[in-house]
């Protein structure tokens, strides 16, 4: 399990009814753009922009000062990604 944390964030609107299904996403950091795939571990101090497209078609956009992925539990192999 993983948690993406954006610190110093502002943006929105966040859907009132949670949880929601995410269909697409992008994260722009000083290290580079990420689209639907993050290289782990991830800790980027610098301006970040997170865009999450929901299954409903709504888009949530957040600007922040840093981004970090926090991992929990045992790792589980899913697939090789080149």
HELIX and SHEET records of a PDB file:
SHEET    1   A 3 UNK A   2  UNK A   7  0                                        
SHEET    2   A 3 UNK A  59  UNK A  71 -1                                        
SHEET    3   A 3 UNK A  10  UNK A  12 -1                                        
SHEET    1   B 5 UNK A   2  UNK A   7  0                                        
SHEET    2   B 5 UNK A  59  UNK A  71 -1                                        
SHEET    3   B 5 UNK A  43  UNK A  54 -1                                        
SHEET    4   B 5 UNK A  22  UNK A  29 -1                                        
SHEET    5   B 5 UNK A  32  UNK A  35 -1                                        
END                                                                             
